[in-house]
Amino acid sequence: MAKPPQSSPPVAESFESAMTELESIVQGMEAGRLSLEQSLAAYQRGAELLKFCQDTLSAAEQKVQVLESGVFREFARVGSNSGAQ
């Protein structure tokens, strides 16, 4: 019997840790301290982290849209001219 495919571990533990690692990669590449091979590996890792961050933000955006649907309504601004003087 074939084993079900295992999902690969997440690229990062959290959005924040992915951003921190991505910033570190960018700083290393900008400083020019990496060899060609290291630069290619860093670029690949950066692309993975970027996709993880984009996917995480997209999921958060979808959750916000679900929460907002029918729940939040525009309220009158405080201090708006309501006819009272």
mmCIF file as gemmi writes it, N, C-alpha and C atoms, coordinates in Angstrom:
data_model
loop_
_atom_site.group_PDB
_atom_site.id
_atom_site.type_symbol
_atom_site.label_atom_id
_atom_site.label_alt_id
_atom_site.label_comp_id
_atom_site.label_asym_id
_atom_site.label_entity_id
_atom_site.label_seq_id
_atom_site.pdbx_PDB_ins_code
_atom_site.Cartn_x
_atom_site.Cartn_y
_atom_site.Cartn_z
_atom_site.occupancy
_atom_site.B_iso_or_equiv
_atom_site.pdbx_formal_charge
_atom_site.auth_seq_id
_atom_site.auth_asym_id
_atom_site.pdbx_PDB_model_num
ATOM 1 N N . MET Axp A 1 ? 0.846 -1.173 0 1 0 ? 1 A 1
ATOM 2 C CA . MET Axp A 1 ? 0 0 0 1 0 ? 1 A 1
ATOM 3 C C . MET Axp A 1 ? 0.898 1.245 0 1 0 ? 1 A 1
ATOM 4 N N . ALA Axp A 2 ? 0.587 2.198 -0.843 1 0 ? 2 A 1
ATOM 5 C CA . ALA Axp A 2 ? 1.389 3.405 -0.979 1 0 ? 2 A 1
ATOM 6 C C . ALA Axp A 2 ? 1.116 4.344 0.191 1 0 ? 2 A 1
ATOM 7 N N . LYS Axp A 3 ? 2.173 4.978 0.658 1 0 ? 3 A 1
ATOM 8 C CA . LYS Axp A 3 ? 2.028 5.943 1.735 1 0 ? 3 A 1
ATOM 9 C C . LYS Axp A 3 ? 1.494 7.248 1.164 1 0 ? 3 A 1
ATOM 10 N N . PRO Axp A 4 ? 0.639 7.945 1.929 1 0 ? 4 A 1
ATOM 11 C CA . PRO Axp A 4 ? 0.167 9.246 1.447 1 0 ? 4 A 1
ATOM 12 C C . PRO Axp A 4 ? 1.332 10.219 1.403 1 0 ? 4 A 1
ATOM 13 N N . PRO Axp A 5 ? 1.311 11.158 0.449 1 0 ? 5 A 1
ATOM 14 C CA . PRO Axp A 5 ? 2.41 12.116 0.357 1 0 ? 5 A 1
ATOM 15 C C . PRO Axp A 5 ? 2.487 12.95 1.626 1 0 ? 5 A 1
ATOM 16 N N . GLN Axp A 6 ? 3.705 13.148 2.119 1 0 ? 6 A 1
ATOM 17 C CA . GLN Axp A 6 ? 3.9 13.968 3.305 1 0 ? 6 A 1
ATOM 18 C C . GLN Axp A 6 ? 4.03 15.42 2.877 1 0 ? 6 A 1
ATOM 19 N N . SER Axp A 7 ? 3.414 16.288 3.661 1 0 ? 7 A 1
ATOM 20 C CA . SER Axp A 7 ? 3.554 17.702 3.334 1 0 ? 7 A 1
ATOM 21 C C . SER Axp A 7 ? 4.918 18.161 3.819 1 0 ? 7 A 1
ATOM 22 N N . SER Axp A 8 ? 5.509 19.038 3.054 1 0 ? 8 A 1
ATOM 23 C CA . SER Axp A 8 ? 6.829 19.532 3.42 1 0 ? 8 A 1
ATOM 24 C C . SER Axp A 8 ? 6.675 20.495 4.595 1 0 ? 8 A 1
ATOM 25 N N . PRO Axp A 9 ? 7.702 20.602 5.418 1 0 ? 9 A 1
ATOM 26 C CA . PRO Axp A 9 ? 7.608 21.515 6.564 1 0 ? 9 A 1
ATOM 27 C C . PRO Axp A 9 ? 7.485 22.951 6.076 1 0 ? 9 A 1
ATOM 28 N N . PRO Axp A 10 ? 6.903 23.812 6.89 1 0 ? 10 A 1
ATOM 29 C CA . PRO Axp A 10 ? 6.766 25.205 6.461 1 0 ? 10 A 1
ATOM 30 C C . PRO Axp A 10 ? 8.134 25.851 6.244 1 0 ? 10 A 1
ATOM 31 N N . VAL Axp A 11 ? 8.168 26.799 5.362 1 0 ? 11 A 1
ATOM 32 C CA . VAL Axp A 11 ? 9.405 27.505 5.034 1 0 ? 11 A 1
ATOM 33 C C . VAL Axp A 11 ? 9.928 28.254 6.256 1 0 ? 11 A 1
ATOM 34 N N . ALA Axp A 12 ? 9.017 28.781 7.065 1 0 ? 12 A 1
ATOM 35 C CA . ALA Axp A 12 ? 9.392 29.555 8.244 1 0 ? 12 A 1
ATOM 36 C C . ALA Axp A 12 ? 8.381 29.288 9.35 1 0 ? 12 A 1
ATOM 37 N N . GLU Axp A 13 ? 8.78 29.588 10.572 1 0 ? 13 A 1
ATOM 38 C CA . GLU Axp A 13 ? 7.885 29.39 11.715 1 0 ? 13 A 1
ATOM 39 C C . GLU Axp A 13 ? 6.752 30.407 11.731 1 0 ? 13 A 1
ATOM 40 N N . SER Axp A 14 ? 7.05 31.616 11.299 1 0 ? 14 A 1
ATOM 41 C CA . SER Axp A 14 ? 6.053 32.677 11.324 1 0 ? 14 A 1
ATOM 42 C C . SER Axp A 14 ? 6.379 33.712 10.255 1 0 ? 14 A 1
ATOM 43 N N . PHE Axp A 15 ? 5.429 34.587 10.016 1 0 ? 15 A 1
ATOM 44 C CA . PHE Axp A 15 ? 5.629 35.677 9.077 1 0 ? 15 A 1
ATOM 45 C C . PHE Axp A 15 ? 6.802 36.543 9.533 1 0 ? 15 A 1
ATOM 46 N N . GLU Axp A 16 ? 6.837 36.825 10.832 1 0 ? 16 A 1
ATOM 47 C CA . GLU Axp A 16 ? 7.877 37.688 11.38 1 0 ? 16 A 1
ATOM 48 C C . GLU Axp A 16 ? 9.264 37.068 11.229 1 0 ? 16 A 1
ATOM 49 N N . SER Axp A 17 ? 9.373 35.757 11.487 1 0 ? 17 A 1
ATOM 50 C CA . SER Axp A 17 ? 10.682 35.11 11.35 1 0 ? 17 A 1
ATOM 51 C C . SER Axp A 17 ? 11.104 35.057 9.882 1 0 ? 17 A 1
ATOM 52 N N . ALA Axp A 18 ? 10.147 34.886 8.984 1 0 ? 18 A 1
ATOM 53 C CA . ALA Axp A 18 ? 10.456 34.883 7.555 1 0 ? 18 A 1
ATOM 54 C C . ALA Axp A 18 ? 10.952 36.256 7.116 1 0 ? 18 A 1
ATOM 55 N N . MET Axp A 19 ? 10.312 37.303 7.604 1 0 ? 19 A 1
ATOM 56 C CA . MET Axp A 19 ? 10.731 38.661 7.246 1 0 ? 19 A 1
ATOM 57 C C . MET Axp A 19 ? 12.129 38.959 7.789 1 0 ? 19 A 1
ATOM 58 N N . THR Axp A 20 ? 12.403 38.519 9 1 0 ? 20 A 1
ATOM 59 C CA . THR Axp A 20 ? 13.718 38.744 9.592 1 0 ? 20 A 1
ATOM 60 C C . THR Axp A 20 ? 14.798 38.043 8.78 1 0 ? 20 A 1
ATOM 61 N N . GLU Axp A 21 ? 14.536 36.786 8.416 1 0 ? 21 A 1
ATOM 62 C CA . GLU Axp A 21 ? 15.513 36.048 7.62 1 0 ? 21 A 1
ATOM 63 C C . GLU Axp A 21 ? 15.68 36.671 6.245 1 0 ? 21 A 1
ATOM 64 N N . LEU Axp A 22 ? 14.586 37.097 5.647 1 0 ? 22 A 1
ATOM 65 C CA . LEU Axp A 22 ? 14.639 37.723 4.324 1 0 ? 22 A 1
ATOM 66 C C . LEU Axp A 22 ? 15.459 39.015 4.373 1 0 ? 22 A 1
ATOM 67 N N . GLU Axp A 23 ? 15.26 39.809 5.409 1 0 ? 23 A 1
ATOM 68 C CA . GLU Axp A 23 ? 16.043 41.038 5.556 1 0 ? 23 A 1
ATOM 69 C C . GLU Axp A 23 ? 17.528 40.72 5.684 1 0 ? 23 A 1
ATOM 70 N N . SER Axp A 24 ? 17.842 39.67 6.416 1 0 ? 24 A 1
ATOM 71 C CA . SER Axp A 24 ? 19.236 39.261 6.593 1 0 ? 24 A 1
ATOM 72 C C . SER Axp A 24 ? 19.848 38.827 5.258 1 0 ? 24 A 1
ATOM 73 N N . ILE Axp A 25 ? 19.093 38.091 4.482 1 0 ? 25 A 1
ATOM 74 C CA . ILE Axp A 25 ? 19.566 37.651 3.171 1 0 ? 25 A 1
ATOM 75 C C . ILE Axp A 25 ? 19.837 38.853 2.275 1 0 ? 25 A 1
ATOM 76 N N . VAL Axp A 26 ? 18.915 39.797 2.253 1 0 ? 26 A 1
ATOM 77 C CA . VAL Axp A 26 ? 19.073 40.987 1.415 1 0 ? 26 A 1
ATOM 78 C C . VAL Axp A 26 ? 20.311 41.774 1.839 1 0 ? 26 A 1
ATOM 79 N N . GLN Axp A 27 ? 20.505 41.94 3.144 1 0 ? 27 A 1
ATOM 80 C CA . GLN Axp A 27 ? 21.673 42.671 3.626 1 0 ? 27 A 1
ATOM 81 C C . GLN Axp A 27 ? 22.973 41.979 3.216 1 0 ? 27 A 1
ATOM 82 N N . GLY Axp A 28 ? 23.005 40.647 3.325 1 0 ? 28 A 1
ATOM 83 C CA . GLY Axp A 28 ? 24.188 39.897 2.924 1 0 ? 28 A 1
ATOM 84 C C . GLY Axp A 28 ? 24.475 40.025 1.444 1 0 ? 28 A 1
ATOM 85 N N . MET Axp A 29 ? 23.426 39.975 0.631 1 0 ? 29 A 1
ATOM 86 C CA . MET Axp A 29 ? 23.614 40.096 -0.813 1 0 ? 29 A 1
ATOM 87 C C . MET Axp A 29 ? 24.044 41.509 -1.195 1 0 ? 29 A 1
ATOM 88 N N . GLU Axp A 30 ? 23.444 42.51 -0.55 1 0 ? 30 A 1
ATOM 89 C CA . GLU Axp A 30 ? 23.801 43.892 -0.86 1 0 ? 30 A 1
ATOM 90 C C . GLU Axp A 30 ? 25.238 44.21 -0.453 1 0 ? 30 A 1
ATOM 91 N N . ALA Axp A 31 ? 25.711 43.552 0.602 1 0 ? 31 A 1
ATOM 92 C CA . ALA Axp A 31 ? 27.069 43.812 1.083 1 0 ? 31 A 1
ATOM 93 C C . ALA Axp A 31 ? 28.116 43.187 0.172 1 0 ? 31 A 1
ATOM 94 N N . GLY Axp A 32 ? 27.704 42.264 -0.692 1 0 ? 32 A 1
ATOM 95 C CA . GLY Axp A 32 ? 28.634 41.647 -1.619 1 0 ? 32 A 1
ATOM 96 C C . GLY Axp A 32 ? 29.581 40.658 -0.968 1 0 ? 32 A 1
ATOM 97 N N . ARG Axp A 33 ? 29.181 40.097 0.164 1 0 ? 33 A 1
ATOM 98 C CA . ARG Axp A 33 ? 30.056 39.173 0.891 1 0 ? 33 A 1
ATOM 99 C C . ARG Axp A 33 ? 29.885 37.722 0.444 1 0 ? 33 A 1
ATOM 100 N N . LEU Axp A 34 ? 28.987 37.457 -0.473 1 0 ? 34 A 1
ATOM 101 C CA . LEU Axp A 34 ? 28.668 36.082 -0.85 1 0 ? 34 A 1
ATOM 102 C C . LEU Axp A 34 ? 29.324 35.695 -2.17 1 0 ? 34 A 1
ATOM 103 N N . SER Axp A 35 ? 29.715 34.431 -2.247 1 0 ? 35 A 1
ATOM 104 C CA . SER Axp A 35 ? 30.219 33.905 -3.52 1 0 ? 35 A 1
ATOM 105 C C . SER Axp A 35 ? 29.034 33.728 -4.462 1 0 ? 35 A 1
ATOM 106 N N . LEU Axp A 36 ? 29.322 33.389 -5.696 1 0 ? 36 A 1
ATOM 107 C CA . LEU Axp A 36 ? 28.254 33.175 -6.665 1 0 ? 36 A 1
ATOM 108 C C . LEU Axp A 36 ? 27.313 32.067 -6.203 1 0 ? 36 A 1
ATOM 109 N N . GLU Axp A 37 ? 27.887 30.96 -5.742 1 0 ? 37 A 1
ATOM 110 C CA . GLU Axp A 37 ? 27.074 29.835 -5.29 1 0 ? 37 A 1
ATOM 111 C C . GLU Axp A 37 ? 26.219 30.226 -4.078 1 0 ? 37 A 1
ATOM 112 N N . GLN Axp A 38 ? 26.832 30.969 -3.156 1 0 ? 38 A 1
ATOM 113 C CA . GLN Axp A 38 ? 26.091 31.424 -1.986 1 0 ? 38 A 1
ATOM 114 C C . GLN Axp A 38 ? 24.991 32.407 -2.382 1 0 ? 38 A 1
ATOM 115 N N . SER Axp A 39 ? 25.284 33.253 -3.349 1 0 ? 39 A 1
ATOM 116 C CA . SER Axp A 39 ? 24.287 34.208 -3.832 1 0 ? 39 A 1
ATOM 117 C C . SER Axp A 39 ? 23.102 33.497 -4.454 1 0 ? 39 A 1
ATOM 118 N N . LEU Axp A 40 ? 23.377 32.471 -5.25 1 0 ? 40 A 1
ATOM 119 C CA . LEU Axp A 40 ? 22.284 31.709 -5.871 1 0 ? 40 A 1
ATOM 120 C C . LEU Axp A 40 ? 21.435 31.005 -4.822 1 0 ? 40 A 1
ATOM 121 N N . ALA Axp A 41 ? 22.091 30.41 -3.823 1 0 ? 41 A 1
ATOM 122 C CA . ALA Axp A 41 ? 21.359 29.732 -2.743 1 0 ? 41 A 1
ATOM 123 C C . ALA Axp A 41 ? 20.546 30.749 -1.942 1 0 ? 41 A 1
ATOM 124 N N . ALA Axp A 42 ? 21.143 31.907 -1.675 1 0 ? 42 A 1
ATOM 125 C CA . ALA Axp A 42 ? 20.443 32.954 -0.93 1 0 ? 42 A 1
ATOM 126 C C . ALA Axp A 42 ? 19.244 33.467 -1.726 1 0 ? 42 A 1
ATOM 127 N N . TYR Axp A 43 ? 19.416 33.617 -3.026 1 0 ? 43 A 1
ATOM 128 C CA . TYR Axp A 43 ? 18.318 34.071 -3.884 1 0 ? 43 A 1
ATOM 129 C C . TYR Axp A 43 ? 17.171 33.06 -3.85 1 0 ? 43 A 1
ATOM 130 N N . GLN Axp A 44 ? 17.508 31.78 -3.937 1 0 ? 44 A 1
ATOM 131 C CA . GLN Axp A 44 ? 16.48 30.734 -3.914 1 0 ? 44 A 1
ATOM 132 C C . GLN Axp A 44 ? 15.741 30.741 -2.571 1 0 ? 44 A 1
ATOM 133 N N . ARG Axp A 45 ? 16.502 30.838 -1.48 1 0 ? 45 A 1
ATOM 134 C CA . ARG Axp A 45 ? 15.881 30.88 -0.155 1 0 ? 45 A 1
ATOM 135 C C . ARG Axp A 45 ? 15.025 32.13 -0.02 1 0 ? 45 A 1
ATOM 136 N N . GLY Axp A 46 ? 15.503 33.24 -0.513 1 0 ? 46 A 1
ATOM 137 C CA . GLY Axp A 46 ? 14.734 34.478 -0.468 1 0 ? 46 A 1
ATOM 138 C C . GLY Axp A 46 ? 13.429 34.364 -1.237 1 0 ? 46 A 1
ATOM 139 N N . ALA Axp A 47 ? 13.463 33.701 -2.383 1 0 ? 47 A 1
ATOM 140 C CA . ALA Axp A 47 ? 12.246 33.505 -3.176 1 0 ? 47 A 1
ATOM 141 C C . ALA Axp A 47 ? 11.238 32.649 -2.414 1 0 ? 47 A 1
ATOM 142 N N . GLU Axp A 48 ? 11.73 31.62 -1.715 1 0 ? 48 A 1
ATOM 143 C CA . GLU Axp A 48 ? 10.848 30.769 -0.904 1 0 ? 48 A 1
ATOM 144 C C . GLU Axp A 48 ? 10.217 31.571 0.23 1 0 ? 48 A 1
ATOM 145 N N . LEU Axp A 49 ? 11.044 32.379 0.897 1 0 ? 49 A 1
ATOM 146 C CA . LEU Axp A 49 ? 10.538 33.194 1.995 1 0 ? 49 A 1
ATOM 147 C C . LEU Axp A 49 ? 9.547 34.231 1.499 1 0 ? 49 A 1
ATOM 148 N N . LEU Axp A 50 ? 9.829 34.83 0.354 1 0 ? 50 A 1
ATOM 149 C CA . LEU Axp A 50 ? 8.922 35.821 -0.217 1 0 ? 50 A 1
ATOM 150 C C . LEU Axp A 50 ? 7.562 35.202 -0.521 1 0 ? 50 A 1
ATOM 151 N N . LYS Axp A 51 ? 7.561 34.024 -1.11 1 0 ? 51 A 1
ATOM 152 C CA . LYS Axp A 51 ? 6.293 33.341 -1.41 1 0 ? 51 A 1
ATOM 153 C C . LYS Axp A 51 ? 5.544 33.026 -0.122 1 0 ? 51 A 1
ATOM 154 N N . PHE Axp A 52 ? 6.268 32.551 0.894 1 0 ? 52 A 1
ATOM 155 C CA . PHE Axp A 52 ? 5.642 32.269 2.184 1 0 ? 52 A 1
ATOM 156 C C . PHE Axp A 52 ? 4.984 33.531 2.745 1 0 ? 52 A 1
ATOM 157 N N . CYS Axp A 53 ? 5.701 34.659 2.697 1 0 ? 53 A 1
ATOM 158 C CA . CYS Axp A 53 ? 5.163 35.916 3.212 1 0 ? 53 A 1
ATOM 159 C C . CYS Axp A 53 ? 3.945 36.369 2.409 1 0 ? 53 A 1
ATOM 160 N N . GLN Axp A 54 ? 4.018 36.278 1.088 1 0 ? 54 A 1
ATOM 161 C CA . GLN Axp A 54 ? 2.891 36.668 0.243 1 0 ? 54 A 1
ATOM 162 C C . GLN Axp A 54 ? 1.668 35.8 0.523 1 0 ? 54 A 1
ATOM 163 N N . ASP Axp A 55 ? 1.884 34.489 0.662 1 0 ? 55 A 1
ATOM 164 C CA . ASP Axp A 55 ? 0.777 33.572 0.951 1 0 ? 55 A 1
ATOM 165 C C . ASP Axp A 55 ? 0.172 33.861 2.321 1 0 ? 55 A 1
ATOM 166 N N . THR Axp A 56 ? 1.031 34.149 3.301 1 0 ? 56 A 1
ATOM 167 C CA . THR Axp A 56 ? 0.558 34.451 4.648 1 0 ? 56 A 1
ATOM 168 C C . THR Axp A 56 ? -0.261 35.737 4.654 1 0 ? 56 A 1
ATOM 169 N N . LEU Axp A 57 ? 0.218 36.754 3.957 1 0 ? 57 A 1
ATOM 170 C CA . LEU Axp A 57 ? -0.523 38.016 3.873 1 0 ? 57 A 1
ATOM 171 C C . LEU Axp A 57 ? -1.847 37.84 3.14 1 0 ? 57 A 1
ATOM 172 N N . SER Axp A 58 ? -1.833 37.041 2.094 1 0 ? 58 A 1
ATOM 173 C CA . SER Axp A 58 ? -3.056 36.79 1.337 1 0 ? 58 A 1
ATOM 174 C C . SER Axp A 58 ? -4.097 36.08 2.211 1 0 ? 58 A 1
ATOM 175 N N . ALA Axp A 59 ? -3.654 35.099 2.995 1 0 ? 59 A 1
ATOM 176 C CA . ALA Axp A 59 ? -4.57 34.382 3.89 1 0 ? 59 A 1
ATOM 177 C C . ALA Axp A 59 ? -5.126 35.328 4.952 1 0 ? 59 A 1
ATOM 178 N N . ALA Axp A 60 ? -4.278 36.204 5.481 1 0 ? 60 A 1
ATOM 179 C CA . ALA Axp A 60 ? -4.734 37.168 6.482 1 0 ? 60 A 1
ATOM 180 C C . ALA Axp A 60 ? -5.748 38.137 5.874 1 0 ? 60 A 1
ATOM 181 N N . GLU Axp A 61 ? -5.485 38.558 4.652 1 0 ? 61 A 1
ATOM 182 C CA . GLU Axp A 61 ? -6.404 39.468 3.962 1 0 ? 61 A 1
ATOM 183 C C . GLU Axp A 61 ? -7.767 38.807 3.762 1 0 ? 61 A 1
ATOM 184 N N . GLN Axp A 62 ? -7.772 37.54 3.392 1 0 ? 62 A 1
ATOM 185 C CA . GLN Axp A 62 ? -9.029 36.818 3.214 1 0 ? 62 A 1
ATOM 186 C C . GLN Axp A 62 ? -9.787 36.709 4.534 1 0 ? 62 A 1
ATOM 187 N N . LYS Axp A 63 ? -9.081 36.468 5.629 1 0 ? 63 A 1
ATOM 188 C CA . LYS Axp A 63 ? -9.724 36.383 6.938 1 0 ? 63 A 1
ATOM 189 C C . LYS Axp A 63 ? -10.349 37.716 7.315 1 0 ? 63 A 1
ATOM 190 N N . VAL Axp A 64 ? -9.641 38.81 7.042 1 0 ? 64 A 1
ATOM 191 C CA . VAL Axp A 64 ? -10.172 40.136 7.346 1 0 ? 64 A 1
ATOM 192 C C . VAL Axp A 64 ? -11.434 40.391 6.528 1 0 ? 64 A 1
ATOM 193 N N . GLN Axp A 65 ? -11.42 40.015 5.267 1 0 ? 65 A 1
ATOM 194 C CA . GLN Axp A 65 ? -12.601 40.214 4.425 1 0 ? 65 A 1
ATOM 195 C C . GLN Axp A 65 ? -13.789 39.424 4.96 1 0 ? 65 A 1
ATOM 196 N N . VAL Axp A 66 ? -13.557 38.206 5.435 1 0 ? 66 A 1
ATOM 197 C CA . VAL Axp A 66 ? -14.632 37.4 6.017 1 0 ? 66 A 1
ATOM 198 C C . VAL Axp A 66 ? -15.157 38.078 7.272 1 0 ? 66 A 1
ATOM 199 N N . LEU Axp A 67 ? -14.251 38.572 8.117 1 0 ? 67 A 1
ATOM 200 C CA . LEU Axp A 67 ? -14.664 39.242 9.343 1 0 ? 67 A 1
ATOM 201 C C . LEU Axp A 67 ? -15.447 40.517 9.055 1 0 ? 67 A 1
ATOM 202 N N . GLU Axp A 68 ? -15.053 41.221 8.004 1 0 ? 68 A 1
ATOM 203 C CA . GLU Axp A 68 ? -15.711 42.486 7.68 1 0 ? 68 A 1
ATOM 204 C C . GLU Axp A 68 ? -17.066 42.302 7.004 1 0 ? 68 A 1
ATOM 205 N N . SER Axp A 69 ? -17.288 41.185 6.377 1 0 ? 69 A 1
ATOM 206 C CA . SER Axp A 69 ? -18.526 41.012 5.611 1 0 ? 69 A 1
ATOM 207 C C . SER Axp A 69 ? -19.734 41.075 6.531 1 0 ? 69 A 1
ATOM 208 N N . GLY Axp A 70 ? -20.436 42.178 6.45 1 0 ? 70 A 1
ATOM 209 C CA . GLY Axp A 70 ? -21.65 42.349 7.218 1 0 ? 70 A 1
ATOM 210 C C . GLY Axp A 70 ? -21.431 42.73 8.666 1 0 ? 70 A 1
ATOM 211 N N . VAL Axp A 71 ? -20.218 42.772 9.138 1 0 ? 71 A 1
ATOM 212 C CA . VAL Axp A 71 ? -19.969 43.072 10.537 1 0 ? 71 A 1
ATOM 213 C C . VAL Axp A 71 ? -19.646 44.552 10.718 1 0 ? 71 A 1
ATOM 214 N N . PHE Axp A 72 ? -18.726 45.04 9.933 1 0 ? 72 A 1
ATOM 215 C CA . PHE Axp A 72 ? -18.301 46.426 10.079 1 0 ? 72 A 1
ATOM 216 C C . PHE Axp A 72 ? -19.107 47.315 9.143 1 0 ? 72 A 1
ATOM 217 N N . ARG Axp A 73 ? -19.587 48.395 9.69 1 0 ? 73 A 1
ATOM 218 C CA . ARG Axp A 73 ? -20.313 49.363 8.892 1 0 ? 73 A 1
ATOM 219 C C . ARG Axp A 73 ? -19.669 50.727 9.117 1 0 ? 73 A 1
ATOM 220 N N . GLU Axp A 74 ? -19.849 51.593 8.151 1 0 ? 74 A 1
ATOM 221 C CA . GLU Axp A 74 ? -19.275 52.927 8.275 1 0 ? 74 A 1
ATOM 222 C C . GLU Axp A 74 ? -20.081 53.709 9.304 1 0 ? 74 A 1
ATOM 223 N N . PHE Axp A 75 ? -19.381 54.284 10.253 1 0 ? 75 A 1
ATOM 224 C CA . PHE Axp A 75 ? -20.026 55.07 11.29 1 0 ? 75 A 1
ATOM 225 C C . PHE Axp A 75 ? -19.819 56.551 10.998 1 0 ? 75 A 1
ATOM 226 N N . ALA Axp A 76 ? -20.721 57.367 11.547 1 0 ? 76 A 1
ATOM 227 C CA . ALA Axp A 76 ? -20.558 58.812 11.407 1 0 ? 76 A 1
ATOM 228 C C . ALA Axp A 76 ? -19.309 59.214 12.166 1 0 ? 76 A 1
ATOM 229 N N . ARG Axp A 77 ? -18.578 60.128 11.612 1 0 ? 77 A 1
ATOM 230 C CA . ARG Axp A 77 ? -17.343 60.579 12.254 1 0 ? 77 A 1
ATOM 231 C C . ARG Axp A 77 ? -17.675 61.406 13.492 1 0 ? 77 A 1
ATOM 232 N N . VAL Axp A 78 ? -16.854 61.214 14.483 1 0 ? 78 A 1
ATOM 233 C CA . VAL Axp A 78 ? -17.007 62.02 15.701 1 0 ? 78 A 1
ATOM 234 C C . VAL Axp A 78 ? -16.703 63.463 15.339 1 0 ? 78 A 1
ATOM 235 N N . GLY Axp A 79 ? -17.572 64.36 15.79 1 0 ? 79 A 1
ATOM 236 C CA . GLY Axp A 79 ? -17.366 65.77 15.502 1 0 ? 79 A 1
ATOM 237 C C . GLY Axp A 79 ? -17.935 66.197 14.152 1 0 ? 79 A 1
ATOM 238 N N . SER Axp A 80 ? -18.603 65.252 13.46 1 0 ? 80 A 1
ATOM 239 C CA . SER Axp A 80 ? -19.189 65.644 12.185 1 0 ? 80 A 1
ATOM 240 C C . SER Axp A 80 ? -20.39 66.523 12.427 1 0 ? 80 A 1
ATOM 241 N N . ASN Axp A 81 ? -20.718 67.317 11.486 1 0 ? 81 A 1
ATOM 242 C CA . ASN Axp A 81 ? -21.829 68.246 11.596 1 0 ? 81 A 1
ATOM 243 C C . ASN Axp A 81 ? -23.133 67.48 11.52 1 0 ? 81 A 1
ATOM 244 N N . SER Axp A 82 ? -23.774 67.264 12.673 1 0 ? 82 A 1
ATOM 245 C CA . SER Axp A 82 ? -25.026 66.517 12.713 1 0 ? 82 A 1
ATOM 246 C C . SER Axp A 82 ? -26.216 67.414 12.914 1 0 ? 82 A 1
ATOM 247 N N . GLY Axp A 83 ? -26.031 68.716 12.757 1 0 ? 83 A 1
ATOM 248 C CA . GLY Axp A 83 ? -27.136 69.651 12.886 1 0 ? 83 A 1
ATOM 249 C C . GLY Axp A 83 ? -27.169 70.305 14.252 1 0 ? 83 A 1
ATOM 250 N N . ALA Axp A 84 ? -26.527 69.729 15.243 1 0 ? 84 A 1
ATOM 251 C CA . ALA Axp A 84 ? -26.48 70.329 16.557 1 0 ? 84 A 1
ATOM 252 C C . ALA Axp A 84 ? -25.362 71.355 16.608 1 0 ? 84 A 1
ATOM 253 N N . GLN Axp A 85 ? -25.631 72.496 17.264 1 0 ? 85 A 1
ATOM 254 C CA . GLN Axp A 85 ? -24.609 73.524 17.333 1 0 ? 85 A 1
ATOM 255 C C . GLN Axp A 85 ? -24.28 73.868 18.713 1 0 ? 85 A 1
